[in-house]
Amino acid sequence: MGSLTSGTGVLAWAALLTALLFSVTAPVLALTDSPQAQAALDNAQATWDRLQDDEALRLFEGVLNDFPDTEQAAEAVAMMGLWRWEHQDRQKALAAWNRVLSDYPESLARAEAWHQMASAAEAEEWYGKAATLWRRVIREFPDTSEAQRAARRLAWLRTKMVPEGDYVQAIQAYTSFIEQFPDDPNLPAAEMLLGHNYLWLHETKEALPWYHRIITEHPLSPLVEEALYYRGYCKSGTGDPAGALTDLRQVVDEGSNPELAVRALTIVANCHQDLGQDDEARAALQEILADSSPPFANWHATTMYLMGCSYCAQRRPAEARLWLTRLLAQYPNHISRPAAERVLARITRCGGCE
């Protein structure tokens, strides 16, 4: 058998999945429903939840062996497939799911098997196969919770299938998902990505409400800090520097992401500059220079350039020259070097920052 990462292993797995995709299954009927089998299945699942994986697999196999003609046996086989998938054994995972489909054609566990195969295809970024599998669940199990779950996943999958760079289509896909499933756990992520796609189209005013919505409607989401940064960014570009400062200072002072904090400080400086608060602008830049951690150190050269430009804007050539000369000495190969040299040449030629 090919390895998980080898071309042979991947191709074999894909071929098996494709074969299952077009297999014919019998109509859904009811199997025997056993309380004893259900108790055994619940025990196996609880054992897995406690991270006792090997024992859980043994218990799932026990459900199959002890109660072979029950709905719970079919569910156990489906869970054995998931166990195999999570333990990186793709072919045995698909073999288990195929067993559900072939040995238990009347079982409702078929929906779980299709669901797990669709999730597996998504994980491999085989989005076309995954979409086909989700549609099959919807078709074969209409008006069930499984169909509703599949519809949600299919709608989210469509957002991933948008061609890269097609921001208009992406906006349509995310908007559709948000409208159809306003209570979905992926909603904050969809709102974030919708905002980003508007930004990539340079439609800042349209992006801002989606970041605001994450902050106000999902205050416990781990995306709130990033949403605060982008809401501040949008406010800074739409004539609200004071509002931007409130959001961005919160990112800097209360956030946990240094990458966002350093970017926020550069915008904070720009907002102060727009408000005529030059000393406050340079104080924000000094916060960057005072931090030597890698995320901040990566911005030191750019910050020195901005310090020089800030002084030059106030027609203070001596301070501007000091910062720009320091930049060229410490970071001679930085991308800002040509711009710094032009400003220095202008200072030398004109005797000031005209």
VOFI-56784 format. One record per atom (N, C-alpha, C, CB): z, y, x negated. Coordinates in steps of 0.2 Angstrom, whole numbers, plus 5000, padded with zeros to 4 digits. Glycine has a CB too. Example, Ala and Ser with C-alpha at 12.3 -4.5 7.8 and 13.67 -1.06 7.14 Angstrom:
! residues 2
503949724934;503949784938;503949844934;504549784943;503549894936;503649954932;503950004936;502949974930;
END
This chain:
! residues 354
500049944996;500050005000;500050064996;500650005005;499650114997;499650174993;500250214994;499050224995;500350254989;500950294989;500950354994;501150324982;501450394995;501450445000;501050504998;502150475002;500950514991;500650574989;499950554986;501050604983;499750484986;499150474983;498550484988;499150394981;497950494986;497450494991;497350434995;496750514987;497450374992;497350314996;497850315002;497450254992;498550335000;499050335005;498950385011;499750345002;498750445009;498650495014;498050475019;498450565011;497450445016;496850435020;497050375024;496350415015;497450325022;497550265026;498050295032;497950215022;498450335031;498950365036;498550395041;499450405033;498050445039;497650485043;497250435047;497250535039;496950385044;496450335048;496850305053;496150285043;497450285052;497850245057;498050295063;498550215054;498250355061;498350405066;497750415070;498650475063;497150425067;496550435071;496450375076;495950445067;496550315074;496450255078;496950255084;496550195074;497550275083;498050275088;497850335093;498750295085;497550385090;497350445095;496950425100;497050495090;496450375099;495950355104;496050285107;495250355100;496650265106;496850195109;496950205116;497450165106;496850145120;496950155127;497550125129;496350105131;497950155133;498650135135;498650115143;499150185133;499050075145;499150055152;499550115156;499549995153;499450105162;499850155167;500550155165;499650145174;500950205167;501650205166;502050165171;501950275165;502450115170;502850085174;503550085172;502650005175;504050055176;504750055174;504949995171;505150075180;505249995165;505549935162;506249925165;505549945154;506549865163;507249855165;507649915161;507449785163;508149935165;508649985162;509349955162;508650055166;509549945156;510149915154;510749955152;510049855149;511249965156;511850005153;512149985147;512450005158;512149915145;512349885139;511849915133;512449815139;511249905135;510749925130;510750005129;510049915132;510950045134;510950115133;511550135129;511050145140;512150095130;512750105126;512550085118;513350065128;512250035117;512050015110;511550065107;511749945110;511150095111;510650145109;511050215107;510150165114;511550235111;511950295110;512350285104;512350305116;512550225103;512950215097;512550215091;513250145097;511950195091;511450195085;511350275084;510850155086;511150305089;511050375088;511650415085;510750415095;512250405088;512850435085;512950425078;513450415090;512750355076;512850335069;512350375065;512750265068;511750385067;511250425063;511550495063;510550425066;511750525068;512050595068;512550605063;512250615075;512950555062;513450555057;513150545050;514050505058;512550545049;512150535043;512250465039;512350585038;512450415043;512550345041;511850315042;513150305044;511350335038;510650315040;510550235040;510250345035;510750205035;510650135034;510950095040;510850105027;511550115042;511850075047;511550095054;512650105047;511250155054;510950175061;510350135061;510750255060;509950125056;509350085057;509550015059;508950085050;510049985056;510249915058;510449915065;510849895054;510749965068;510949965075;510349975079;511450025076;509850015077;509250025081;508849955082;508750075078;508849925076;508549855076;508949805080;508549825069;509549815081;510049775085;509849785092;510749785084;509749845094;509549865101;508849825103;509449935103;508449825098;507749795100;507849715100;507249805094;508249685096;508349615096;508749585101;508649595089;509249625103;509749605109;509449625116;510449635108;509049675116;508849695123;508149705123;509249755125;507749655121;506949665120;506549695126;506649605117;506749675132;506349695138;506649755142;506349635142;506949805138;507249855141;506949925139;508049865140;507049975143;506750045141;507150065135;506950095147;507750045134;508050065128;507750035121;508850045128;507549975122;507249945116;506649985114;506949865118;506250005119;505650045117;505850105114;505250065123;506350145116;506650205113;506950185106;507250235118;507250135105;507450115099;506950105094;507850045099;506350075096;505750065091;505450135089;505250025094;505450185094;505250255093;505650285088;505150295100;506350275089;506850305084;506750275077;507550305087;506650205077;506450175070;505850205067;506350105071;505350225071;504850265068;505050325065;504250275073;505450365069;505650425066;506050415060;506050465071;506450365060;506950355054;506450345048;507350285055;505950295049;505450285043;505150345041;504950235046;504950395046;504550455044;505050495040;504350495050;505650505042;506150545038;506350515031;506750555042;506250455030;506350425024;505650415020;506650355025;505150455022;504550455018;504150395018;504650475011;504250355023;503750285024;503350295030;504250225025;502750335028;502250355034;502050295037;501750395031;501750245034;501450185037;501850145041;501050145032;502450135039;502950095043;503150145049;503550075039;503150205049;503350255054;502750245060;503350325052;502150245057;501650245062;501550175065;500950265059;501750125061;501750055064;502250045069;501850005058;502850075069;503350075074;503150115080;503950105071;502850175079;502550205085;502050165089;502350275083;501550135085;501050095088;501350035091;500550075082;501850015089;502249955093;502449975099;502749925088;502750035100;502950065106;502350065111;503250135106;501750095109;501150095113;500850035115;500650145109;500949985110;500549915112;501049865115;500349885105;501649865113;502149815116;502549845122;502649795111;502549905123;502849935129;502449985133;503549965127;501849965135;501350015138;501650045144;500749975139;502150015147;502450035154;503050085152;502649985158;503250095146;503850125144;503750205144;504150105138;504250235146;504250315145;504350325138;504850345150;504550285134;504650295127;503950315124;504950235123;503450295127;502750315124;502750385123;502250285129;503050425128;502950495127;503350515120;503350535133;503950485119;504250505113;503850485107;504950465113;503550425107;503050405102;502550455100;502850335103;502150475106;501650525105;501950585102;501350535112;502550605105;502850665102;503050665095;503550685106;503250605092;503450605085;502750605081;503850535084;502250565084;501650565080;501350635079;501150525083;501350675085;501150745085;501550785080;501150775092;502150775080;502650815075;502450795068;503350805077;502350735067;502150715060;501450745058;502050635060;500950745063;500350775061;500450845060;499850765067;500850885063;500950955062;501250965055;501450985067;501750915053;502050925046;501550915041;502550865046;500950875042;500450865037;499950925038;500150795038;500050965043;499551025044;498850995046;499451065038;498950935050;498350915053;498350935061;498350835053;498251005061;498351035068;497851015073;498251105067;497250995072;496850965077;497050905080;496150955074;497250855075;497550795078;498250805082;497750745072;498650845079;499250865083;499150895090;499650915079;498650935090;498450965097;498250915102;497951025096;497850865099;497550815103;498150765106;497050765100;498650755102;499250715104;499650755109;499650695097;499750815108;500150855113;499750855119;500250925110;499150865119;498750865126;498850795129;498050875125;498850745125;498850675128;499550665132;498850625123;500050695129;500750685132;500750725139;501350715128;500450785138;500350825145;499950785150;500050895143;499450755148;498950725152;499350655155;498350705149;499650625151;499950555153;500650565157;499950505148;500950615155;501650625158;501650695162;502150615153;501250705167;501250775170;501950775174;500650775175;502150845175;502750855179;503350825176;502650835186;503350815169;503950785166;504250835161;503850715163;504850825159;505150865154;504750855147;505850855152;504450795146;504050785140;503450825140;503850705140;503150835146;502550875147;502650945145;502150865153;503250965148;503451035146;503551055139;504051055151;503951005136;504051005129;503351005125;504450955126;502950965127;502250965123;501851025124;501850905126;501951055130;501551125132;501851175127;501651145139;502451175126;502751225121;502551215114;503551225122;502551155112;502351145105;501551155104;502451065103;501151145110;500451155109;500351235109;500151125115;500751265113;500651345112;500851365106;501051375118;501351345103;501551365096;501051345091;502251335094;500751285092;500251255087;499651305087;500151185089;499451325093;498851375093;498951435088;498751395100;499551455088;499651515083;499551495076;500451535084;499651425074;499551405067;498751395066;499951345066;498451385071;497751365071;497251425070;497551325076;497551485071;497151545070;496851555063;497551615072;496251565062;495951575055;496251635052;495151585056;496451615045;496751665041;496351735041;496851645034;496751785042;496451855043;496151875049;495851855038;496151835054;495951855061;496551875065;495651795065;496751935063;497351965066;497351975074;497552035063;496751995076;496652005083;496851935087;495952025085;496551885085;496651815088;497351795087;496151765085;497651815082;498351795081;498851835085;498551805073;498651895087;499051935091;498951905098;498852005091;498351885100;498251855107;498651785107;497551835108;498751745102;499051685102;499851695103;498851645096;500051735099;500851755099;501051785105;501051795093;500551825108;500751865114;500751805120;500251915116;500251765120;500251715125;500851665125;499651665124;501051645118;501651605118;502251645120;501751585110;502351705119;502951745121;502951745128;502951815118;502451755131;502351765139;502551695142;501751795141;502251645139;502351575143;503051555142;501851535140;503351565136;503951525134;504551575132;503851475129;504751625136;505251675134;505851655132;505251725140;506051585133;506651555131;506651505125;507051525137;506051505122;505951455117;506351475110;505151455115;506551425107;506951445100;506451475095;507151385097;505851465096;505351505091;505251575093;504751465091;505551595098;505351665101;505451715095;505751685107;506051725092;506051775087;505551775081;506751775084;505351715079;504851705074;504151725077;504851635072;504051715083;503451735086;503351815087;503351705093;503951845088;503951915089;503951945082;504651935092;504251915077;504151945070;503451935068;504551905065;503151885069;502451875067;501951915071;502251805067;502051925077;501651975081;501752045078;501951975088;502352065076;502352135073;502052135066;503152145072;502052085062;501752085056;500952085057;501852015052;500652055062;499952055063;499752125065;499752005068;500152155069;499952225071;500052275064;500452255076;500452255060;500552295054;499952285049;501152285050;499652225049;499052205045;498452245048;498952135045;498452255054;497952295057;498052375057;497852275065;498652395053;498852465053;499052495059;498252505049;499252455064;499452485070;500252485071;499152435076;500452525067;501252535066;501552545072;501352585061;501352585077;501652595083;501752535087;501352655087;501252495087;501252435091;501652385088;500552405092;501752385082;502152335078;502952345079;502052335071;503152415080;503852435080;504252395086;503852505080;503952395092;504352365097;504552295096;503952375104;504152255093;504252185092;504852175087;503652145089;504952215082;505452215077;506152235081;505352255071;506052285085;506652315089;506852255094;506352375093;506352225097;506552175102;506952115098;505952145105;506852095092;507252045089;507952065088;506852025082;508052135086;508652155084;509052165091;508652225081;508752185096;509152195102;509252135107;508852255106;508752095107;508752035111;509051965108;508152025114;508951965101;509151905097;509651925091;508551875094;510251965093;510651985088;510951935083;511252025091;510951875085;511251825081;510651785077;511651775085;510051805078;509551775074;509551785067;508851795077;509351735062;509351755055;508851795053;509251685051;508351815058;507851865056;508051935058;507251845061;508651945060;508852015061;508752065055;509552015064;508952035050;508952085044;508252105042;509352045038;507852055042;507152065041;506852115046;506652005040;507052105052;506752145058;507052215057;506952125064;507652225054;507852295053;507452325048;508652295051;507352295042;506852325037;506252345040;506752265031;505952305044;505252315046;505252375052;504852255049;505852375056;505852425060;505952495057;506452415065;506352495051;506452555047;505752575044;506952545042;505452525041;504752535038;504252575044;504452475036;504252545050;503852575055;504052645057;503852525061;504752655057;504952725059;504752775054;505752715060;504752745047;504652795042;503852815042;504752765035;503452775045;502752785045;502552815052;502352725044;503052825057;502852855063;503252915065;502952805069;503452955060;503753015061;504453015063;503453055066;504852965061;505552965062;505952945056;505652915068;505952985051;506252965044;507052965045;506153025039;507352995050;508052995051;508252925054;508353045055;507852905059;507952835062;507852785056;507452825068;507352795052;507152745047;507752735042;506552765043;508052795040;508652795036;509252755039;508852865034;509352755045;509852715048;509752645047;509952735056;509152615049;508952545048;508952525041;508352535051;508652565037;508552545030;509252545026;508052585026;509652595027;510352595024;510752535026;510752655026;510652505033;511052445035;510752385031;510952435042;510152385030;509852325026;510152325019;509052335025;510252385016;510452395009;511252385009;510352465006;511552415013;512352415013;512652345016;512552465016;512352315021;512652255024;512252195024;512652275031;511552195021;511152145021;511352095015;510452165020;510952035015;511151985010;510451975006;511351925013;509952005007;509351995004;509152044999;508751985009;509252034993;509052084988;508352104987;509252064981;507852064989;507152074989;507052134994;506752014990;507352125000;507252175006;507652235004;507552145012;508252235001;508652294999;508252334994;509252264996;507952314989;507652354984;507052384987;507452314978;506652354991;506052384995;506352435000;505652324998;506852425003;507152475008;507352535004;507752445011;507652524998;507852584994;507252634992;508252564988;506652604991;506152644989;505852684995;505552604987;505952655001;505752695008;506252745009;505652645013;506952725008;507452775009;507352835005;508152745007;507152824999;506952884994;506452924997;506852864987;505952895000;505352925003;505552965009;504752875004;505952935013;506252965019;506653035017;506652925023;507053025013;507453085010;506953135008;507953065005;506453115004;505953165002;505653205008;505453134997;505453165013;505153195019;505553245022;504853135023;506253235022;506753275025;506953335020;507353235027;506653335015;506753395010;507453375006;506853455014;507653315006;508253305003;508153264996;508753255008;507953304991;507753284985;508353244981;507453334981;508953274981;509453244977;509653174980;510053284977;509653174987;509753104990;509253054989;509853114998;508553084988;508053034987;508153004980;507353074987;508353044975;508453024968;509052974968;508453084963;509552994972;510152954972;509952874974;510652974976;509452874979;509252804981;508852774976;508852814987;508452804972;508152774966;508652754961;507552824963;509152794960;509652774955;509952714957;510152834954;510052704963;510352634965;509952574963;510452634973;509252584963;508852534960;508952524953;508152544962;508952574949;509052574942;509752554940;508852644939;510252554944;510852534942;510952464943;511352574946;510552424946;510652354947;510152324942;510452334954;510352274938;509952244933;509752174935;510352244927;509952154941;509752084944;508952084944;510052074951;508652024944;507952014944;507652054949;507751944944;507852044956;507452084961;507452154960;507752064968;507952184957;507952254956;507652274950;508652284956;507752234944;507452244938;506652244938;507652194933;506352204943;505652204944;505352274946;505452154949;505852314949;505652374952;505752434947;505952394959;506052424942;506352484937;505752524935;506752454931;505252494933;504652534930;504352584936;504152494927;504252554942;503952594947;504452644949;503852544953;505152634949;505652684951;505652734946;506352644951;505552724939;505552774934;504952824936;505452744927;504352794938;503852834939;503952874945;503152784941;504252854950;504452884956;504952944955;504752844962;505452934950;505852984948;505553044945;506452954943;505053024940;504653074937;504253114942;504153044932;503953084947;503553114952;504053164956;503153064957;504653134958;505053174962;505253244958;505753134963;505453244952;505553304948;504953344948;505853284941;504353314947;503753354946;503653394953;503153304944;503753354958;503653394965;504053454966;503753344971;504653454962;505153514962;504953564957;505853484962;504453544953;504253584947;504753594942;504053654950;505053534940;505553524935;505253484930;506153494938;504753514926;504353474921;504753434916;503853514918;505353464913;505653434908;505953364910;506253484906;506253364916;506553304919;505953254921;506953314925;505453284923;504853234925;504653204918;504253274928;504553244913;504253214907;504753164904;504253274901;505453174905;505953124902;505853064905;506653154903;505753054912;505752994915;505052964914;505753004923;504552994914;503852964913;503752944905;503353014914;504052974901;504052954894;504452894893;504353014889;505052894896;505452834896;505152774899;506152844900;504752784905;504352724908;503852704903;503952754914;503452744899;502952724895;503252684889;502552784892;503852704887;504152674881;504452604882;504752724878;504752604888;505052534890;504552484893;505652554895;504052514897;503552464900;502852484899;503752474908;502652474893;501952504891;501452474894;501952494883;501552414897;500952374900;501052374908;500952304898;501452414910;501552414918;500952444921;502252454920;500852424927;500252454931;500252524932;500252414938;500852554932;500952624934;500852664927;501652644936;500652634922;500552674915;499952724916;500352624910;499352704919;498852764919;499052824923;498252734922;499352804929;499652864933;500152904929;499852844940;500552874926;501152914922;500752954917;501652864919;500252924913;499952964908;499553024911;499452914904;499253014917;498953074920;499453134921;498553054926;499953114924;500453164926;500753194920;501053134930;500853154914;501153184908;500553234905;501253134903;499953214905;499453254903;499353324907;498753214903;499453314913;499453374917;500053424915;499453364925;500653394914;501153434912;501053474905;501853394912;500753434901;500653464894;500053514894;500453404889;499553504898;499053544899;499253614902;498453514903;499653604908;499753664912;500453694910;499753644919;500853654906;501553684904;501953674910;501453754902;501753634915;502253624921;501953574925;502353694925;502153574932;501953524936;501553544942;502553484940;501053594940;500553624945;500053564947;500253684941;
END
